[in-house]
Amino acid sequence: MLYDLPTILDRIEMPKLFPAAQPLEVELGCGDASFLVEYARRNLVKNFIGVERLLGRIQKLDKKGRRNGLTNVCGVRIESAYFLEYLLPKQCATALHIYFPDPWPKKRHHRHRLINEHFPMLARAALAPGGTVYLRTDDADYFQQMNEVFAAATFFEKTETPLSLAEITTDFEREFNAQGIPTLRSAYQLKLMAG
Ligand SMILES: C[S@@+](CC[C@H](N)C(=O)[O-])C[C@H]1O[C@@H](n2cnc3c(N)ncnc32)[C@H](O)[C@@H]1O
């Protein structure tokens, strides 16, 4: 269930990851993959890639995916922005999920945040026309930044997160919610006219 990149210089060939050609969704920073595996289990007619840089966490995707007998989910161990920019074929994802990305709360560390002013362009290149970016965080400051960068990207428009998606929680989300910290959630859809 983990794809060993043969090279980091060429874009991925999707048939090498999945037996069936189906719409693709990608989760960046999938952590223990509890969200992704459950989402994949409920959506067998779609394929899912989980991107994660930590070996111990991506191995959990492998374990959970196998335990559920899934063939529509695959993990790639790599840095998320690099994956979007250089490895994912252009315009091939119908959705990107970014849930509880590291918030880097200190101001001098904000430059490490995944969702920054460059991210909407990366997302646009990766998404098929009409594709959607789904965001969740516990961090109010990061949430504001996420919404500001997407509001400034005129090729995206705000949309809703379907209940069938919102109801599947992530590992970090369950932890935060158990402490009384609510999920901040937003979604942005690529306008169909965006070139
Ligand atoms: C706070 S955790 C959230 C995990 C999961 N999305 C969840 O909600 O339970 C952030 C995850 O993103 C991974 N991560 C952080 N920065 C990354 C990057 N640039 N590329 C790939 N993975 C990254 C971390 O290793 C970690 O597993």
The ligand as an ORCA input file, in Angstrom:
! r2SCAN-3c Opt
* xyz 0 1
  C      -0.488     17.714     13.088
  S      -0.288     16.254     12.152
  C      -1.934     15.951     11.491
  C      -2.063     14.564     10.942
  C      -3.436     14.250     10.338
  N      -3.732     15.074      9.194
  C      -4.503     14.396     11.379
  O      -5.275     15.365     11.299
  O      -4.569     13.562     12.284
  C       0.569     16.838     10.735
  C       1.122     15.709      9.891
  O       1.683     16.232      8.700
  C       2.976     15.690      8.519
  N       3.717     16.725      7.815
  C       4.025     17.944      8.287
  N       4.625     18.675      7.353
  C       4.691     17.881      6.251
  C       5.196     18.077      4.955
  N       5.742     19.236      4.606
  N       5.117     17.054      4.070
  C       4.546     15.872      4.430
  N       4.046     15.642      5.644
  C       4.109     16.629      6.546
  C       3.496     15.389      9.891
  O       4.491     14.397      9.900
  C       2.222     14.932     10.592
  O       1.989     13.558     10.443
*
